[in-house]
C-alpha cells in the first residue's frame, strides 16, 4: 500500500511549467483530393467544451472511431510520438461544393497538457521526419502551443460536416432516392440514401510527466532490500538530473 501511495505522489508531481517537446504524425492511407479549413479554429477559442466534448461534434454529427496511441510516461525535454489512427473506407466519396462527389479529407485537433508543444525540426530524427512526410502542423492559437491543428491531409478523413458553425446547412443534406416509380417495397424499407459520410472521432489518453530526481528516490531503497539477502550485489543504474 505504501508503494502505491508513493507512486501516486510521484505521478501527481507533474510540473506544468516544464516544456516537453512532442512529435506527432497521423497514420492514414492518403489519396489525392481537395482539402478544407478546420472551422473549429475559426469559431472557438477553446476546442474542448466544459463537458469534455470536442467542438468538432457541433458540425460533424456522426460519431466515428479514432485511435490515439501515446507513451505512458515521458521525461522532461524529450521528443516522443503521438499516433492518431483514423480508419475509413477508401471507396467512400463526399459531396463537394460543386455538387459532384469526390475524395474525402482530413482535419484534426490535438489537445495536449499545458507545457507540451510541437518539437522543433532540429529535434526530430531523420526516421521520424520520413514518417511525418508533408503533414502540416500549426498551433490552434498563438498563446495555445499545447493545442495543435493537424492537416489538412488529403484522403484521411471521413467527409464534410452536415452543418456549418453558423447553423446553415451544407450541401451534404441532399438525399437520393433508392427506389423508382412502380417498384415494390417492403415495410420499413429506407426509400432514400444519405450521402453523409462525415463524422468526428474523439479519444483520450494519459501521459505521466516524470521528474527524474523523484523517480530515483522512489526506486532507491529497493536495491538496499535486495542486497541484504543476495549473495551477489547488482546495483541498477538510474540517470539523475543535474541539479
Secondary structure, DSSP 4 states (H G I P E B T S, - for coil): -HHHHHHHHHHH---TTS-EEEEEEEE-----------HHHHH-SSSB-TTS-BGGGGT--SB---EEE--SEEETT---EEEEE----TT--EE-TTS-EE--EEEEEEE--TTEEEPPGGGS-HHHHHHHTT--EEEEETTEEEEEEEEEEET-S----SB-TTS-B-GGG-EEE---TT----TT---EEE-----B-------EEE-HHHHHHHHHHHHHHHHTT-SS-----------
